[in-house]
Amino acid sequence: MESDRISQAIERIEAAANRISAAGGKLSVSATGDNELAAKHEALRHEVSQTLSKLDELIEGFEQ
């Protein structure tokens, strides 16, 4: 039961990460014309990536 909840949580996190990645690929400096916005976007992507990595580590710890 607990492992099912963890598996479902992992699947939701991975789906969200994929949606973020797909949406991020659509953003370009030429489309926005704003280098500052693009830099902020990249910083946010990096932060989200680090957070997802930490979540993966926590989930793996619970599974063991």
N, C-alpha and C positions, 0 to 999 in steps of 0.2 A: 504494500500500500504506500509506504513512504517512498520507496524507490520509483513508483509510478509518478508520484507528485514531483519528484526531482527530475525525472525524465521529461515530464511535461514542461517543467520550468525551463529546462535546458533547451527544449525545442522552441519555446516561445522566445527565449533570449536570442537563439540563433536566427530565427525568422526576423526578429526586430533588427538584428545586426545586418542581415542581408538587405532589408528594406532601407536602412540608413546608408549602406554602401551604394545601393542602386541609386538612391536619391542624390547622394553626394557626387556621383559620377556625372550627373546632369548639370552640376554647377561649374561654371567656368568663368574666368576673369573677363573674357570677352562678352559673355552673356550678361554679367552684372556690371561690368565697367568699373568695378570697385575693388582695388587691390586690398584695402583694409578688410573688407567683408570676406574676401577669399582667405586672408590670413587668419581671421577669426574662425572661419569654417574649418580650416585645417587644424587649428589648435583644438577645436571642439572634437573633431574626429579622433585626434590623438588621445584626448582625455577619455572619450567613450571607449576607445580600444583598450586603454589601460584598465578602466573600470570593468569591462567585460572579462579581461584576463584575470583580474582579482576574483570576480564572481565565479569563474571557472575553477580557480584554485579552491575556493570555499566549498563549492559543490562537490568537487572531487574528494575533499576532506570528509564530507558527510557520507559519501558513498563507501568509504573504506571502513 
